[in-house]
C-alpha cells in the first residue's frame, strides 16, 4: 500500500481523493504539521483539519510554543494535547 501512495504535495481535493481510495486499508493515520505558534495559527489549523475527509488518529504539532497550552488543550475534541 505504501508504494501506491505518492508522497508529494497535494491540494486538499487531491488529498481527499487519495484518502477515499485507501482509507479502508489504514490501521492508523497521522499528520505532522509545523504550526509555529498555536496562539496565532490555531484557527487556521482547525479549518484546515475540517477540510480534510480523514480524521487522523494522531496529530503531531511542532513549534507550538508553550504560551497558553492549557487554553488550547480543549480546542480539538477527542485529542489530547
mmCIF file of the N, C-alpha and C atoms, coordinates in Angstrom:
data_MODEL
# 
_entry.id   MODEL 
# 
loop_
_atom_site.group_PDB 
_atom_site.id 
_atom_site.type_symbol 
_atom_site.label_atom_id 
_atom_site.label_alt_id 
_atom_site.label_comp_id 
_atom_site.label_asym_id 
_atom_site.label_entity_id 
_atom_site.label_seq_id 
_atom_site.pdbx_PDB_ins_code 
_atom_site.Cartn_x 
_atom_site.Cartn_y 
_atom_site.Cartn_z 
_atom_site.occupancy 
_atom_site.B_iso_or_equiv 
_atom_site.pdbx_formal_charge 
_atom_site.auth_seq_id 
_atom_site.auth_comp_id 
_atom_site.auth_asym_id 
_atom_site.auth_atom_id 
_atom_site.pdbx_PDB_model_num 
ATOM 1   N N  . UNK A 1 1  ? 0.818   -1.190 0.000  1.00 0.00 ? 1  UNK A N  1 
ATOM 2   C CA . UNK A 1 1  ? 0.000   0.000  0.000  1.00 0.00 ? 1  UNK A CA 1 
ATOM 3   C C  . UNK A 1 1  ? 0.864   1.258  0.000  1.00 0.00 ? 1  UNK A C  1 
ATOM 4   N N  . UNK A 1 2  ? 1.966   1.247  0.722  1.00 0.00 ? 2  UNK A N  1 
ATOM 5   C CA . UNK A 1 2  ? 2.827   2.433  0.748  1.00 0.00 ? 2  UNK A CA 1 
ATOM 6   C C  . UNK A 1 2  ? 3.358   2.776  -0.634 1.00 0.00 ? 2  UNK A C  1 
ATOM 7   N N  . UNK A 1 3  ? 3.589   1.786  -1.451 1.00 0.00 ? 3  UNK A N  1 
ATOM 8   C CA . UNK A 1 3  ? 4.072   2.047  -2.803 1.00 0.00 ? 3  UNK A CA 1 
ATOM 9   C C  . UNK A 1 3  ? 3.011   2.748  -3.644 1.00 0.00 ? 3  UNK A C  1 
ATOM 10  N N  . UNK A 1 4  ? 1.752   2.528  -3.324 1.00 0.00 ? 4  UNK A N  1 
ATOM 11  C CA . UNK A 1 4  ? 0.670   3.180  -4.057 1.00 0.00 ? 4  UNK A CA 1 
ATOM 12  C C  . UNK A 1 4  ? 0.515   4.646  -3.683 1.00 0.00 ? 4  UNK A C  1 
ATOM 13  N N  . UNK A 1 5  ? 0.961   4.999  -2.485 1.00 0.00 ? 5  UNK A N  1 
ATOM 14  C CA . UNK A 1 5  ? 0.874   6.396  -2.063 1.00 0.00 ? 5  UNK A CA 1 
ATOM 15  C C  . UNK A 1 5  ? 2.027   7.181  -2.663 1.00 0.00 ? 5  UNK A C  1 
ATOM 16  N N  . UNK A 1 6  ? 1.717   8.318  -3.160 1.00 0.00 ? 6  UNK A N  1 
ATOM 17  C CA . UNK A 1 6  ? 2.746   9.184  -3.724 1.00 0.00 ? 6  UNK A CA 1 
ATOM 18  C C  . UNK A 1 6  ? 2.968   10.331 -2.740 1.00 0.00 ? 6  UNK A C  1 
ATOM 19  N N  . UNK A 1 7  ? 4.123   10.355 -2.138 1.00 0.00 ? 7  UNK A N  1 
ATOM 20  C CA . UNK A 1 7  ? 4.419   11.360 -1.132 1.00 0.00 ? 7  UNK A CA 1 
ATOM 21  C C  . UNK A 1 7  ? 4.882   12.646 -1.806 1.00 0.00 ? 7  UNK A C  1 
ATOM 22  N N  . UNK A 1 8  ? 3.913   13.389 -2.262 1.00 0.00 ? 8  UNK A N  1 
ATOM 23  C CA . UNK A 1 8  ? 4.147   14.657 -2.939 1.00 0.00 ? 8  UNK A CA 1 
ATOM 24  C C  . UNK A 1 8  ? 3.162   15.672 -2.369 1.00 0.00 ? 8  UNK A C  1 
ATOM 25  N N  . UNK A 1 9  ? 3.358   16.927 -2.724 1.00 0.00 ? 9  UNK A N  1 
ATOM 26  C CA . UNK A 1 9  ? 2.404   17.950 -2.315 1.00 0.00 ? 9  UNK A CA 1 
ATOM 27  C C  . UNK A 1 9  ? 1.111   17.777 -3.090 1.00 0.00 ? 9  UNK A C  1 
ATOM 28  N N  . UNK A 1 10 ? -0.001  17.866 -2.386 1.00 0.00 ? 10 UNK A N  1 
ATOM 29  C CA . UNK A 1 10 ? -1.319  17.719 -2.995 1.00 0.00 ? 10 UNK A CA 1 
ATOM 30  C C  . UNK A 1 10 ? -2.217  18.860 -2.548 1.00 0.00 ? 10 UNK A C  1 
ATOM 31  N N  . UNK A 1 11 ? -3.163  19.191 -3.396 1.00 0.00 ? 11 UNK A N  1 
ATOM 32  C CA . UNK A 1 11 ? -4.211  20.115 -2.965 1.00 0.00 ? 11 UNK A CA 1 
ATOM 33  C C  . UNK A 1 11 ? -5.107  19.357 -1.986 1.00 0.00 ? 11 UNK A C  1 
ATOM 34  N N  . UNK A 1 12 ? -5.960  20.060 -1.318 1.00 0.00 ? 12 UNK A N  1 
ATOM 35  C CA . UNK A 1 12 ? -6.880  19.414 -0.380 1.00 0.00 ? 12 UNK A CA 1 
ATOM 36  C C  . UNK A 1 12 ? -7.788  18.444 -1.119 1.00 0.00 ? 12 UNK A C  1 
ATOM 37  N N  . UNK A 1 13 ? -8.274  18.835 -2.277 1.00 0.00 ? 13 UNK A N  1 
ATOM 38  C CA . UNK A 1 13 ? -9.135  17.943 -3.061 1.00 0.00 ? 13 UNK A CA 1 
ATOM 39  C C  . UNK A 1 13 ? -8.386  16.689 -3.506 1.00 0.00 ? 13 UNK A C  1 
ATOM 40  N N  . UNK A 1 14 ? -7.147  16.843 -3.924 1.00 0.00 ? 14 UNK A N  1 
ATOM 41  C CA . UNK A 1 14 ? -6.343  15.690 -4.326 1.00 0.00 ? 14 UNK A CA 1 
ATOM 42  C C  . UNK A 1 14 ? -6.114  14.754 -3.138 1.00 0.00 ? 14 UNK A C  1 
ATOM 43  N N  . UNK A 1 15 ? -5.797  15.353 -2.005 1.00 0.00 ? 15 UNK A N  1 
ATOM 44  C CA . UNK A 1 15 ? -5.576  14.557 -0.799 1.00 0.00 ? 15 UNK A CA 1 
ATOM 45  C C  . UNK A 1 15 ? -6.835  13.776 -0.435 1.00 0.00 ? 15 UNK A C  1 
ATOM 46  N N  . UNK A 1 16 ? -7.981  14.437 -0.457 1.00 0.00 ? 16 UNK A N  1 
ATOM 47  C CA . UNK A 1 16 ? -9.241  13.773 -0.135 1.00 0.00 ? 16 UNK A CA 1 
ATOM 48  C C  . UNK A 1 16 ? -9.556  12.650 -1.115 1.00 0.00 ? 16 UNK A C  1 
ATOM 49  N N  . UNK A 1 17 ? -9.240  12.857 -2.377 1.00 0.00 ? 17 UNK A N  1 
ATOM 50  C CA . UNK A 1 17 ? -9.449  11.795 -3.374 1.00 0.00 ? 17 UNK A CA 1 
ATOM 51  C C  . UNK A 1 17 ? -8.575  10.583 -3.081 1.00 0.00 ? 17 UNK A C  1 
ATOM 52  N N  . UNK A 1 18 ? -7.325  10.830 -2.757 1.00 0.00 ? 18 UNK A N  1 
ATOM 53  C CA . UNK A 1 18 ? -6.404  9.731  -2.432 1.00 0.00 ? 18 UNK A CA 1 
ATOM 54  C C  . UNK A 1 18 ? -6.890  8.993  -1.182 1.00 0.00 ? 18 UNK A C  1 
ATOM 55  N N  . UNK A 1 19 ? -7.291  9.743  -0.182 1.00 0.00 ? 19 UNK A N  1 
ATOM 56  C CA . UNK A 1 19 ? -7.743  9.114  1.067  1.00 0.00 ? 19 UNK A CA 1 
ATOM 57  C C  . UNK A 1 19 ? -8.994  8.282  0.867  1.00 0.00 ? 19 UNK A C  1 
ATOM 58  N N  . UNK A 1 20 ? -9.867  8.726  0.008  1.00 0.00 ? 20 UNK A N  1 
ATOM 59  C CA . UNK A 1 20 ? -11.097 7.965  -0.223 1.00 0.00 ? 20 UNK A CA 1 
ATOM 60  C C  . UNK A 1 20 ? -10.796 6.588  -0.816 1.00 0.00 ? 20 UNK A C  1 
ATOM 61  N N  . UNK A 1 21 ? -9.667  6.466  -1.489 1.00 0.00 ? 21 UNK A N  1 
ATOM 62  C CA . UNK A 1 21 ? -9.286  5.192  -2.095 1.00 0.00 ? 21 UNK A CA 1 
ATOM 63  C C  . UNK A 1 21 ? -8.602  4.247  -1.102 1.00 0.00 ? 21 UNK A C  1 
ATOM 64  N N  . UNK A 1 22 ? -7.943  4.777  -0.101 1.00 0.00 ? 22 UNK A N  1 
ATOM 65  C CA . UNK A 1 22 ? -7.146  3.929  0.789  1.00 0.00 ? 22 UNK A CA 1 
ATOM 66  C C  . UNK A 1 22 ? -7.620  3.907  2.238  1.00 0.00 ? 22 UNK A C  1 
ATOM 67  N N  . UNK A 1 23 ? -8.584  4.717  2.593  1.00 0.00 ? 23 UNK A N  1 
ATOM 68  C CA . UNK A 1 23 ? -8.963  4.868  3.998  1.00 0.00 ? 23 UNK A CA 1 
ATOM 69  C C  . UNK A 1 23 ? -9.379  3.546  4.649  1.00 0.00 ? 23 UNK A C  1 
ATOM 70  N N  . UNK A 1 24 ? -9.954  2.646  3.906  1.00 0.00 ? 24 UNK A N  1 
ATOM 71  C CA . UNK A 1 24 ? -10.404 1.386  4.497  1.00 0.00 ? 24 UNK A CA 1 
ATOM 72  C C  . UNK A 1 24 ? -9.257  0.428  4.775  1.00 0.00 ? 24 UNK A C  1 
ATOM 73  N N  . UNK A 1 25 ? -8.093  0.691  4.235  1.00 0.00 ? 25 UNK A N  1 
ATOM 74  C CA . UNK A 1 25 ? -6.925  -0.155 4.465  1.00 0.00 ? 25 UNK A CA 1 
ATOM 75  C C  . UNK A 1 25 ? -6.002  0.400  5.547  1.00 0.00 ? 25 UNK A C  1 
ATOM 76  N N  . UNK A 1 26 ? -6.326  1.544  6.097  1.00 0.00 ? 26 UNK A N  1 
ATOM 77  C CA . UNK A 1 26 ? -5.458  2.170  7.082  1.00 0.00 ? 26 UNK A CA 1 
ATOM 78  C C  . UNK A 1 26 ? -5.679  1.583  8.466  1.00 0.00 ? 26 UNK A C  1 
ATOM 79  N N  . UNK A 1 27 ? -4.576  1.308  9.141  1.00 0.00 ? 27 UNK A N  1 
ATOM 80  C CA . UNK A 1 27 ? -4.663  0.878  10.528 1.00 0.00 ? 27 UNK A CA 1 
ATOM 81  C C  . UNK A 1 27 ? -4.529  2.059  11.471 1.00 0.00 ? 27 UNK A C  1 
ATOM 82  N N  . UNK A 1 28 ? -3.739  3.038  11.051 1.00 0.00 ? 28 UNK A N  1 
ATOM 83  C CA . UNK A 1 28 ? -3.544  4.242  11.845 1.00 0.00 ? 28 UNK A CA 1 
ATOM 84  C C  . UNK A 1 28 ? -3.246  5.390  10.875 1.00 0.00 ? 28 UNK A C  1 
ATOM 85  N N  . UNK A 1 29 ? -3.730  6.565  11.202 1.00 0.00 ? 29 UNK A N  1 
ATOM 86  C CA . UNK A 1 29 ? -3.472  7.728  10.364 1.00 0.00 ? 29 UNK A CA 1 
ATOM 87  C C  . UNK A 1 29 ? -2.826  8.828  11.214 1.00 0.00 ? 29 UNK A C  1 
ATOM 88  N N  . UNK A 1 30 ? -1.880  9.515  10.630 1.00 0.00 ? 30 UNK A N  1 
ATOM 89  C CA . UNK A 1 30 ? -1.129  10.529 11.352 1.00 0.00 ? 30 UNK A CA 1 
ATOM 90  C C  . UNK A 1 30 ? -0.802  11.688 10.418 1.00 0.00 ? 30 UNK A C  1 
ATOM 91  N N  . UNK A 1 31 ? -0.806  12.885 10.970 1.00 0.00 ? 31 UNK A N  1 
ATOM 92  C CA . UNK A 1 31 ? -0.358  14.064 10.232 1.00 0.00 ? 31 UNK A CA 1 
ATOM 93  C C  . UNK A 1 31 ? 0.592   14.835 11.139 1.00 0.00 ? 31 UNK A C  1 
ATOM 94  N N  . UNK A 1 32 ? 1.629   15.394 10.545 1.00 0.00 ? 32 UNK A N  1 
ATOM 95  C CA . UNK A 1 32 ? 2.581   16.225 11.279 1.00 0.00 ? 32 UNK A CA 1 
ATOM 96  C C  . UNK A 1 32 ? 2.608   17.589 10.623 1.00 0.00 ? 32 UNK A C  1 
ATOM 97  N N  . UNK A 1 33 ? 2.471   18.618 11.433 1.00 0.00 ? 33 UNK A N  1 
ATOM 98  C CA . UNK A 1 33 ? 2.486   19.993 10.933 1.00 0.00 ? 33 UNK A CA 1 
ATOM 99  C C  . UNK A 1 33 ? 3.364   20.855 11.824 1.00 0.00 ? 33 UNK A C  1 
ATOM 100 N N  . UNK A 1 34 ? 4.125   21.716 11.200 1.00 0.00 ? 34 UNK A N  1 
ATOM 101 C CA . UNK A 1 34 ? 4.877   22.727 11.936 1.00 0.00 ? 34 UNK A CA 1 
ATOM 102 C C  . UNK A 1 34 ? 3.979   23.955 11.993 1.00 0.00 ? 34 UNK A C  1 
ATOM 103 N N  . UNK A 1 35 ? 3.406   24.193 13.147 1.00 0.00 ? 35 UNK A N  1 
ATOM 104 C CA . UNK A 1 35 ? 2.391   25.236 13.250 1.00 0.00 ? 35 UNK A CA 1 
ATOM 105 C C  . UNK A 1 35 ? 2.971   26.609 13.580 1.00 0.00 ? 35 UNK A C  1 
ATOM 106 N N  . UNK A 1 36 ? 4.141   26.643 14.162 1.00 0.00 ? 36 UNK A N  1 
ATOM 107 C CA . UNK A 1 36 ? 4.814   27.903 14.505 1.00 0.00 ? 36 UNK A CA 1 
ATOM 108 C C  . UNK A 1 36 ? 3.897   28.892 15.222 1.00 0.00 ? 36 UNK A C  1 
ATOM 109 N N  . UNK A 1 37 ? 3.509   28.560 16.384 1.00 0.00 ? 37 UNK A N  1 
ATOM 110 C CA . UNK A 1 37 ? 2.689   29.352 17.301 1.00 0.00 ? 37 UNK A CA 1 
ATOM 111 C C  . UNK A 1 37 ? 1.218   28.965 17.235 1.00 0.00 ? 37 UNK A C  1 
ATOM 112 N N  . UNK A 1 38 ? 0.831   28.186 18.203 1.00 0.00 ? 38 UNK A N  1 
ATOM 113 C CA . UNK A 1 38 ? -0.561  27.764 18.296 1.00 0.00 ? 38 UNK A CA 1 
ATOM 114 C C  . UNK A 1 38 ? -1.477  28.959 18.556 1.00 0.00 ? 38 UNK A C  1 
ATOM 115 N N  . UNK A 1 39 ? -1.014  29.912 19.326 1.00 0.00 ? 39 UNK A N  1 
ATOM 116 C CA . UNK A 1 39 ? -1.837  31.096 19.607 1.00 0.00 ? 39 UNK A CA 1 
ATOM 117 C C  . UNK A 1 39 ? -2.237  31.822 18.328 1.00 0.00 ? 39 UNK A C  1 
ATOM 118 N N  . UNK A 1 40 ? -1.303  31.962 17.451 1.00 0.00 ? 40 UNK A N  1 
ATOM 119 C CA . UNK A 1 40 ? -1.540  32.734 16.236 1.00 0.00 ? 40 UNK A CA 1 
ATOM 120 C C  . UNK A 1 40 ? -2.274  31.928 15.161 1.00 0.00 ? 40 UNK A C  1 
ATOM 121 N N  . UNK A 1 41 ? -2.023  30.638 15.087 1.00 0.00 ? 41 UNK A N  1 
ATOM 122 C CA . UNK A 1 41 ? -2.491  29.869 13.932 1.00 0.00 ? 41 UNK A CA 1 
ATOM 123 C C  . UNK A 1 41 ? -3.488  28.763 14.248 1.00 0.00 ? 41 UNK A C  1 
ATOM 124 N N  . UNK A 1 42 ? -4.044  28.783 15.434 1.00 0.00 ? 42 UNK A N  1 
ATOM 125 C CA . UNK A 1 42 ? -4.959  27.702 15.767 1.00 0.00 ? 42 UNK A CA 1 
ATOM 126 C C  . UNK A 1 42 ? -6.190  27.684 14.868 1.00 0.00 ? 42 UNK A C  1 
ATOM 127 N N  . UNK A 1 43 ? -6.761  28.819 14.579 1.00 0.00 ? 43 UNK A N  1 
ATOM 128 C CA . UNK A 1 43 ? -7.969  28.828 13.736 1.00 0.00 ? 43 UNK A CA 1 
ATOM 129 C C  . UNK A 1 43 ? -7.661  28.293 12.339 1.00 0.00 ? 43 UNK A C  1 
ATOM 130 N N  . UNK A 1 44 ? -6.478  28.604 11.805 1.00 0.00 ? 44 UNK A N  1 
ATOM 131 C CA . UNK A 1 44 ? -6.081  28.061 10.500 1.00 0.00 ? 44 UNK A CA 1 
ATOM 132 C C  . UNK A 1 44 ? -5.956  26.532 10.571 1.00 0.00 ? 44 UNK A C  1 
ATOM 133 N N  . UNK A 1 45 ? -5.351  26.045 11.622 1.00 0.00 ? 45 UNK A N  1 
ATOM 134 C CA . UNK A 1 45 ? -5.224  24.603 11.814 1.00 0.00 ? 45 UNK A CA 1 
ATOM 135 C C  . UNK A 1 45 ? -6.600  23.954 11.899 1.00 0.00 ? 45 UNK A C  1 
ATOM 136 N N  . UNK A 1 46 ? -7.464  24.518 12.694 1.00 0.00 ? 46 UNK A N  1 
ATOM 137 C CA . UNK A 1 46 ? -8.805  23.977 12.883 1.00 0.00 ? 46 UNK A CA 1 
ATOM 138 C C  . UNK A 1 46 ? -9.561  23.893 11.555 1.00 0.00 ? 46 UNK A C  1 
ATOM 139 N N  . UNK A 1 47 ? -9.526  24.954 10.785 1.00 0.00 ? 47 UNK A N  1 
ATOM 140 C CA . UNK A 1 47 ? -10.221 24.975 9.494  1.00 0.00 ? 47 UNK A CA 1 
ATOM 141 C C  . UNK A 1 47 ? -9.581  24.001 8.503  1.00 0.00 ? 47 UNK A C  1 
ATOM 142 N N  . UNK A 1 48 ? -8.274  23.941 8.497  1.00 0.00 ? 48 UNK A N  1 
ATOM 143 C CA . UNK A 1 48 ? -7.578  23.015 7.613  1.00 0.00 ? 48 UNK A CA 1 
ATOM 144 C C  . UNK A 1 48 ? -7.982  21.568 7.907  1.00 0.00 ? 48 UNK A C  1 
ATOM 145 N N  . UNK A 1 49 ? -7.977  21.183 9.174  1.00 0.00 ? 49 UNK A N  1 
ATOM 146 C CA . UNK A 1 49 ? -8.324  19.815 9.549  1.00 0.00 ? 49 UNK A CA 1 
ATOM 147 C C  . UNK A 1 49 ? -9.761  19.482 9.173  1.00 0.00 ? 49 UNK A C  1 
ATOM 148 N N  . UNK A 1 50 ? -10.630 20.466 9.220  1.00 0.00 ? 50 UNK A N  1 
ATOM 149 C CA . UNK A 1 50 ? -12.030 20.218 8.859  1.00 0.00 ? 50 UNK A CA 1 
ATOM 150 C C  . UNK A 1 50 ? -12.254 20.148 7.345  1.00 0.00 ? 50 UNK A C  1 
ATOM 151 N N  . UNK A 1 51 ? -11.314 20.626 6.576  1.00 0.00 ? 51 UNK A N  1 
ATOM 152 C CA . UNK A 1 51 ? -11.405 20.494 5.122  1.00 0.00 ? 51 UNK A CA 1 
ATOM 153 C C  . UNK A 1 51 ? -11.029 19.091 4.655  1.00 0.00 ? 51 UNK A C  1 
ATOM 154 N N  . UNK A 1 52 ? -10.296 18.390 5.483  1.00 0.00 ? 52 UNK A N  1 
ATOM 155 C CA . UNK A 1 52 ? -9.836  17.052 5.127  1.00 0.00 ? 52 UNK A CA 1 
ATOM 156 C C  . UNK A 1 52 ? -10.900 16.011 5.477  1.00 0.00 ? 52 UNK A C  1 
ATOM 157 N N  . UNK A 1 53 ? -11.040 15.025 4.620  1.00 0.00 ? 53 UNK A N  1 
ATOM 158 C CA . UNK A 1 53 ? -12.039 13.984 4.830  1.00 0.00 ? 53 UNK A CA 1 
ATOM 159 C C  . UNK A 1 53 ? -11.564 12.866 5.749  1.00 0.00 ? 53 UNK A C  1 
ATOM 160 N N  . UNK A 1 54 ? -10.378 12.987 6.260  1.00 0.00 ? 54 UNK A N  1 
ATOM 161 C CA . UNK A 1 54 ? -9.809  11.959 7.121  1.00 0.00 ? 54 UNK A CA 1 
ATOM 162 C C  . UNK A 1 54 ? -9.668  12.510 8.534  1.00 0.00 ? 54 UNK A C  1 
ATOM 163 N N  . UNK A 1 55 ? -10.207 11.790 9.499  1.00 0.00 ? 55 UNK A N  1 
ATOM 164 C CA . UNK A 1 55 ? -9.992  12.139 10.904 1.00 0.00 ? 55 UNK A CA 1 
ATOM 165 C C  . UNK A 1 55 ? -8.759  11.375 11.366 1.00 0.00 ? 55 UNK A C  1 
ATOM 166 N N  . UNK A 1 56 ? -7.707  12.095 11.635 1.00 0.00 ? 56 UNK A N  1 
ATOM 167 C CA . UNK A 1 56 ? -6.436  11.470 11.974 1.00 0.00 ? 56 UNK A CA 1 
ATOM 168 C C  . UNK A 1 56 ? -6.478  10.882 13.375 1.00 0.00 ? 56 UNK A C  1 
ATOM 169 N N  . UNK A 1 57 ? -5.818  9.746  13.524 1.00 0.00 ? 57 UNK A N  1 
ATOM 170 C CA . UNK A 1 57 ? -5.672  9.148  14.846 1.00 0.00 ? 57 UNK A CA 1 
ATOM 171 C C  . UNK A 1 57 ? -4.677  9.939  15.688 1.00 0.00 ? 57 UNK A C  1 
ATOM 172 N N  . UNK A 1 58 ? -3.648  10.444 15.029 1.00 0.00 ? 58 UNK A N  1 
ATOM 173 C CA . UNK A 1 58 ? -2.594  11.190 15.710 1.00 0.00 ? 58 UNK A CA 1 
ATOM 174 C C  . UNK A 1 58 ? -2.324  12.470 14.928 1.00 0.00 ? 58 UNK A C  1 
ATOM 175 N N  . UNK A 1 59 ? -2.263  13.582 15.651 1.00 0.00 ? 59 UNK A N  1 
ATOM 176 C CA . UNK A 1 59 ? -1.868  14.859 15.060 1.00 0.00 ? 59 UNK A CA 1 
ATOM 177 C C  . UNK A 1 59 ? -0.632  15.316 15.818 1.00 0.00 ? 59 UNK A C  1 
ATOM 178 N N  . UNK A 1 60 ? 0.470   15.477 15.089 1.00 0.00 ? 60 UNK A N  1 
ATOM 179 C CA . UNK A 1 60 ? 1.720   15.917 15.699 1.00 0.00 ? 60 UNK A CA 1 
ATOM 180 C C  . UNK A 1 60 ? 1.933   17.367 15.290 1.00 0.00 ? 60 UNK A C  1 
ATOM 181 N N  . UNK A 1 61 ? 2.031   18.237 16.293 1.00 0.00 ? 61 UNK A N  1 
ATOM 182 C CA . UNK A 1 61 ? 2.252   19.659 16.035 1.00 0.00 ? 61 UNK A CA 1 
ATOM 183 C C  . UNK A 1 61 ? 3.599   20.058 16.593 1.00 0.00 ? 61 UNK A C  1 
ATOM 184 N N  . UNK A 1 62 ? 4.440   20.600 15.745 1.00 0.00 ? 62 UNK A N  1 
ATOM 185 C CA . UNK A 1 62 ? 5.740   21.066 16.220 1.00 0.00 ? 62 UNK A CA 1 
ATOM 186 C C  . UNK A 1 62 ? 5.747   22.588 16.264 1.00 0.00 ? 62 UNK A C  1 
ATOM 187 N N  . UNK A 1 63 ? 6.633   23.093 17.083 1.00 0.00 ? 63 UNK A N  1 
ATOM 188 C CA . UNK A 1 63 ? 6.786   24.534 17.302 1.00 0.00 ? 63 UNK A CA 1 
ATOM 189 C C  . UNK A 1 63 ? 5.474   25.204 17.695 1.00 0.00 ? 63 UNK A C  1 
ATOM 190 N N  . UNK A 1 64 ? 4.785   24.601 18.650 1.00 0.00 ? 64 UNK A N  1 
ATOM 191 C CA . UNK A 1 64 ? 3.538   25.208 19.103 1.00 0.00 ? 64 UNK A CA 1 
ATOM 192 C C  . UNK A 1 64 ? 3.812   26.381 20.048 1.00 0.00 ? 64 UNK A C  1 
ATOM 193 N N  . UNK A 1 65 ? 4.973   26.396 20.624 1.00 0.00 ? 65 UNK A N  1 
ATOM 194 C CA . UNK A 1 65 ? 5.380   27.324 21.669 1.00 0.00 ? 65 UNK A CA 1 
ATOM 195 C C  . UNK A 1 65 ? 4.549   27.047 22.907 1.00 0.00 ? 65 UNK A C  1 
ATOM 196 N N  . UNK A 1 66 ? 5.010   27.434 24.020 1.00 0.00 ? 66 UNK A N  1 
ATOM 197 C CA . UNK A 1 66 ? 4.373   26.992 25.266 1.00 0.00 ? 66 UNK A CA 1 
ATOM 198 C C  . UNK A 1 66 ? 3.400   28.006 25.863 1.00 0.00 ? 66 UNK A C  1 
ATOM 199 N N  . UNK A 1 67 ? 3.057   29.022 25.136 1.00 0.00 ? 67 UNK A N  1 
ATOM 200 C CA . UNK A 1 67 ? 2.125   30.015 25.661 1.00 0.00 ? 67 UNK A CA 1 
ATOM 201 C C  . UNK A 1 67 ? 0.691   29.510 25.545 1.00 0.00 ? 67 UNK A C  1 
ATOM 202 N N  . UNK A 1 68 ? -0.041  29.593 26.621 1.00 0.00 ? 68 UNK A N  1 
ATOM 203 C CA . UNK A 1 68 ? -1.462  29.240 26.666 1.00 0.00 ? 68 UNK A CA 1 
ATOM 204 C C  . UNK A 1 68 ? -1.763  27.794 26.256 1.00 0.00 ? 68 UNK A C  1 
ATOM 205 N N  . UNK A 1 69 ? -0.862  26.883 26.484 1.00 0.00 ? 69 UNK A N  1 
ATOM 206 C CA . UNK A 1 69 ? -1.114  25.488 26.135 1.00 0.00 ? 69 UNK A CA 1 
ATOM 207 C C  . UNK A 1 69 ? -2.331  24.969 26.896 1.00 0.00 ? 69 UNK A C  1 
ATOM 208 N N  . UNK A 1 70 ? -2.489  25.367 28.132 1.00 0.00 ? 70 UNK A N  1 
ATOM 209 C CA . UNK A 1 70 ? -3.642  24.911 28.909 1.00 0.00 ? 70 UNK A CA 1 
ATOM 210 C C  . UNK A 1 70 ? -4.959  25.382 28.295 1.00 0.00 ? 70 UNK A C  1 
ATOM 211 N N  . UNK A 1 71 ? -4.950  26.521 27.638 1.00 0.00 ? 71 UNK A N  1 
ATOM 212 C CA . UNK A 1 71 ? -6.145  27.019 26.954 1.00 0.00 ? 71 UNK A CA 1 
ATOM 213 C C  . UNK A 1 71 ? -6.473  26.151 25.736 1.00 0.00 ? 71 UNK A C  1 
ATOM 214 N N  . UNK A 1 72 ? -5.479  25.755 24.993 1.00 0.00 ? 72 UNK A N  1 
ATOM 215 C CA . UNK A 1 72 ? -5.690  25.030 23.737 1.00 0.00 ? 72 UNK A CA 1 
ATOM 216 C C  . UNK A 1 72 ? -6.024  23.554 23.919 1.00 0.00 ? 72 UNK A C  1 
ATOM 217 N N  . UNK A 1 73 ? -5.787  22.993 25.059 1.00 0.00 ? 73 UNK A N  1 
ATOM 218 C CA . UNK A 1 73 ? -5.957  21.551 25.204 1.00 0.00 ? 73 UNK A CA 1 
ATOM 219 C C  . UNK A 1 73 ? -7.392  21.075 25.012 1.00 0.00 ? 73 UNK A C  1 
ATOM 220 N N  . UNK A 1 74 ? -8.374  21.951 25.087 1.00 0.00 ? 74 UNK A N  1 
ATOM 221 C CA . UNK A 1 74 ? -9.766  21.550 24.867 1.00 0.00 ? 74 UNK A CA 1 
ATOM 222 C C  . UNK A 1 74 ? -10.294 21.904 23.498 1.00 0.00 ? 74 UNK A C  1 
ATOM 223 N N  . UNK A 1 75 ? -9.497  22.508 22.671 1.00 0.00 ? 75 UNK A N  1 
ATOM 224 C CA . UNK A 1 75 ? -10.000 23.031 21.394 1.00 0.00 ? 75 UNK A CA 1 
ATOM 225 C C  . UNK A 1 75 ? -10.082 21.990 20.279 1.00 0.00 ? 75 UNK A C  1 
ATOM 226 N N  . UNK A 1 76 ? -9.385  20.891 20.420 1.00 0.00 ? 76 UNK A N  1 
ATOM 227 C CA . UNK A 1 76 ? -9.501  19.802 19.447 1.00 0.00 ? 76 UNK A CA 1 
ATOM 228 C C  . UNK A 1 76 ? -10.158 18.618 20.163 1.00 0.00 ? 76 UNK A C  1 
ATOM 229 N N  . UNK A 1 77 ? -11.467 18.490 20.022 1.00 0.00 ? 77 UNK A N  1 
ATOM 230 C CA . UNK A 1 77 ? -12.147 17.403 20.720 1.00 0.00 ? 77 UNK A CA 1 
ATOM 231 C C  . UNK A 1 77 ? -11.605 16.037 20.307 1.00 0.00 ? 77 UNK A C  1 
ATOM 232 N N  . UNK A 1 78 ? -11.573 15.134 21.231 1.00 0.00 ? 78 UNK A N  1 
ATOM 233 C CA . UNK A 1 78 ? -11.113 13.756 21.016 1.00 0.00 ? 78 UNK A CA 1 
ATOM 234 C C  . UNK A 1 78 ? -9.610  13.622 20.854 1.00 0.00 ? 78 UNK A C  1 
ATOM 235 N N  . UNK A 1 79 ? -8.880  14.689 21.119 1.00 0.00 ? 79 UNK A N  1 
ATOM 236 C CA . UNK A 1 79 ? -7.415  14.638 21.075 1.00 0.00 ? 79 UNK A CA 1 
ATOM 237 C C  . UNK A 1 79 ? -6.863  15.109 22.406 1.00 0.00 ? 79 UNK A C  1 
ATOM 238 N N  . UNK A 1 80 ? -5.699  14.603 22.751 1.00 0.00 ? 80 UNK A N  1 
ATOM 239 C CA . UNK A 1 80 ? -5.022  15.013 23.966 1.00 0.00 ? 80 UNK A CA 1 
ATOM 240 C C  . UNK A 1 80 ? -3.804  15.818 23.600 1.00 0.00 ? 80 UNK A C  1 
ATOM 241 N N  . UNK A 1 81 ? -3.683  16.983 24.165 1.00 0.00 ? 81 UNK A N  1 
ATOM 242 C CA . UNK A 1 81 ? -2.520  17.841 23.881 1.00 0.00 ? 81 UNK A CA 1 
ATOM 243 C C  . UNK A 1 81 ? -1.489  17.627 24.961 1.00 0.00 ? 81 UNK A C  1 
# 
